[in-house]
């Protein structure tokens, strides 16, 4: 019998020195330090392994925060003047920082958000901590067969 008598890496029936390891899930880690201008909503907690950034590319921010579905579509929105940072038309590669106001004019809605926290990733469902919604106007839904101006080629 091959492998008979192996312990499979576990010490059975012995005390192995227990207690949480320094990198284990039960270990206490300090909360990430907030960059200047960032505000954490009351009662919100950040994961200890989250790395907060001082600035981030606009297209990456909009995609990670869930405000646009694809990072590539930000380029189209910027080229057509539908994205503004602090009131000025901007490029997808522009850097956003906490406190900046970003306005997006989609075909189905217009919205303005204040950048709150920046990170390369967020736990599922917590992306809303990245921004504060300042203004949103929804337009009537599209009828099937209508052409979405955001997706139509520029003539």
N, C-alpha and C positions, 0 to 999 in steps of 0.2 A: 504494500500500500504506500504509494508515494504521498508524502506530506503528512503522514500520521504523526501525531504528537506535537505539531506546530502550535504555537500560541497565537498566531496571526497578529503579532504586534501588541497584544494586550497582556497586561499582567493580571492574572486571575487570582483572586483570593488574597491579594496583598494590598496594603496601603501604599499608594504610589506617591505620596506627598501632596495630594489634593490641593484644592484651592484654585481660583481662576488664574489662567495664564495671563501674561501681560498683554497679549494680542487676542485673547478670547472675547467672545461676545459679552461675557459678564463683567469684563474689566471696565473700570471707570476711566473715561477719557475726557479731557477738557473740551468744552464747546469751541467750535471754530471762532476765531477772532473776526469781528465785523470790520470791513473796510470803511474808510471815511465816506459819509453820506448814506450809508446803508442803514435801514431801519428794520428791525425784526418785529412783526406784529405781536401784540400782547398774547401770551400763552403759547406761542409757537416755539417748537424745539427743532433744532437742526441735528442731523446725524453727526456723530463725532468724526467720522471719516470723510466728511464733506470738505472739500478744499474751496474756499471762497476766493474769487478773483477781484482785482481792482478794476480791470477793464476787459472787454470781450468784443469780438467782431459782431456787428449788427446782425448779419445773416445767421450766425451761430446762436445769438441770443433769441432771435425770433423763433428759430426752430426748436431749441431746447425748452423754451418756455411754453411751446404749444400754440403760439399766436399764428404761425403759418405751418402748413403741413410739410412742405419741402423747402429745404434751404435754397435750392435752385430757383424757386419762384420769387424769392426776395430780389434777385437780380432783375427780373422783369419788372417787378413793382417799383424798384428804384429807378430804372431807366425811363419809366413812364411818369415819374414824379409823384408816385402814390405813397412814398414813405418819406417822412420828415423826422429829423432829429433836432430837438430844440428849435423848431420852427423853420429850419432850413432843409432843402432837398439834400439827400445824402446818397452815398454809395454803399453797396453791401459790405465792403471791407472797412467801413468807418468804425471806430472804436466807441462803444457806449460804456458809460460809467454810472454807478449808483447816483440817482438824482436827475439823470437825463430824462426828458420827455420824448417819447416816440409816438408819432401819429401814423396810422396805417389806414389807407382807403381801399378796402376790398370792394368787389362788385356787390357783395351782399351786406356789407356793414362797414362803418367807419368807427375807428376806436383810437383812443389816446391812452397811453399808459406811462407811468413813472417807473423807471428802472429802480428796483429795490435791492436785490441781491444777485450776484453773478456766480455761476459755477458751471463746470463743463458737463455735469450730469445732475439729475435730481431724482429722488425716490418717486416711484409712480404715485400720481395723485397730489404731489406736493409742489408742482411747478408753479402754482399760483403765488408762492412766496417770492418768486423772482420779480414780480411787478405789482403795482397798484393800479387798478383800473380807474381812470379819471373820467372818461367819457365814452359812451358807446351808442351808436345809432344803427339800428337794423333796418334793412330795406326789405320789401316784400320778397318772398321766395321766388326762385325762377321756375317757370313752367317747363316741363320736359320738352326739349327741342330748342329752347332759347340758347343763344350763344353767350357764355360767360365772358364779359369783356376782359377779365384777368387772364383768360386762357386763349383768347382770340389773337392771332398774329397781328403785329403792328404793321399797318399798310403805309 
